Amino acid sequence: MNIHTPASLRAKSRQLDRRRRRAARVITAMSRGASLNLTFMRNGSAFTLSDGTPVSSEIALMVVNDIRVVSVNDGLFPTTPQTWRYVEP
């Protein structure tokens, strides 16, 4: 069991804040008309905005789980969407 120090808790908090800010920037871009796309490549999958901006998988998962973001269900199978869009709540 690890005992967290104040310094380690601050570092963890800063890391989480950075992730939230990145996710907020992606959601803001999506609210302005961009869509989040999942592309499958030879060496794995990659998320990008429709304007070409790359999005890390970690941030994309945060964005996809936001209630203002919905899937378009345009994937090969119904359970595997590849495009997400912003909708007004």
N, C-alpha and C positions, 0 to 999 in steps of 0.2 A: 504494500500500500504506500502510495506517495503522499507526502505532506506538502501541500502547495504553499509556496511563499508568496508574500505580497508582490514581489517582482514577477514571479511566474504567472500569477493571476492577471497582472497588468498586461503582460505580453500576450497572454491568451485573449484578453479583452480587445487589445489593439488589433490582433489578427482577425477576430470576428468582425470588428468595426470595418476593417478594410474590405472584407468579403461583402458585407452588407452595402457598403458604398458602391462597389463594383456592380452588384446586382441591381441597385437603384439606378445606376447609369444605364444599364441594359434595358431596364423597364421603361425609363424615360425615353430612350431611343425607340422602343417599341410603341410607346404612346404617341409618338410622332409619325408612325406609319411603318416602321421597320418590322420585319418578322424574324423569328429565331428559327434557324434551319439546322437540321442534323444531317450530316453527310457521312456516308460510309466509304472509307478508303482502304487501300491495301494494308496499311499498318494500323488500322483502327478506325474510330469514328471521331468526328470533329464538329463542334457547334460553331456557327457563324451567324451574324446578323445579315439581313438581306443586302446591306450596303457593303459587305465584305469584311466587317470587323470580326476578328476571331474572339470567341468566348470560351473560357476554360470550362471543362466538364463540371467542376465544382460549382462555379457561378451559374451555369446553365441549369443545374438541378435546383438551385435556390429560386431562379426565375420561373421555372416550370411549375414549381410548387406554390407560386403566388396565386391568389384567388382572382387576380385581374388578367391572368394569362390563360388562354384556352388552346387546346390542340385543334388542328384543322383536320386530322385523321386522313392525311393523304398518303400514308405509307402503303407498302405492299400488302400488309395485313392490318386489319382493323385495330388490333391492340398495339401496333407500333407506329405512332405518329412521327412525322419527320418535320412538321412545321407547327409553330406556335405563334399566336397573335395576341395582341393586347385588346381587351374589351373594356368598355366603360362599366363600372360597377353599378 
